[in-house]
């Protein structure tokens, strides 16, 4: 298992040379980028993909970030701290929609995220949303509007911050209490994330390039997916870590 996970992570890092040029608008990688001038704090606005959920040791009753051994966010935080002494704020909440980070959202931890970003002034803000909209079949256009509002809220809270949008690996959809039929595909939500990155001039990383779709007939062994085919397991999180750490360290090194 360790060897397979290492191979996945190595592939991720090797791919970054090609990905950085296409995925990062010029203002995100330029000398004026906050991430180029300082690396004192990073914020994560996300979902269960970013809390450690699905990895070994995640408590069954938890809803927010937990520092599990193989969760990508802990490993990312540890690498950031070792390299630059960076601190990290993780506002991710299991089940979160983009609208939960806007006024009227369901949890104080998410609706207060931009207020805390104003106080902490992170140089890099990672926004990893959309999976729960796909799961519950929120119309992609509605998701796009809410995602844009989240991006604008972050920009207002921390002017000049480097913002990195993330597209999650292609999870599998199944009928659930929130949606009985699949009217929209994951690619439609991914397109909205890409369009938002282009329109708002922010960076983007696409995990579909690093991790095969949950429904793939050619998954590696062990699979990077949990049995629910929605959440990434330890191996999948290691691949995510490679993607995010490779991106952050590469951008900082070429500013």
Buried (B, 14 or more C-beta within 10 A) or exposed (E): EEEBBEEBBEBBBEBBEEBBEEBBBEEBBEEEBBBBEBBBBBBBBBBBBBBBBBBEEBEEEBBBBBBBEBBBBBBBBBBBEEEBEBBBBBBBBBBBBBBBBBEEBEBEBBBEBBEBBEEBBBBBBBBBBBBBBBBBBBEBEBBBBBBBBBBEBBBEBBEEBBBBBBBBBBBEBEEEEEBEEEEBEBEBBBBBBBBBBEEBEBBBBBBBBBBBBBEEEEBBEBBBBBEEBBBBBBBBBBBBBBBBBBBBBBBBEEE
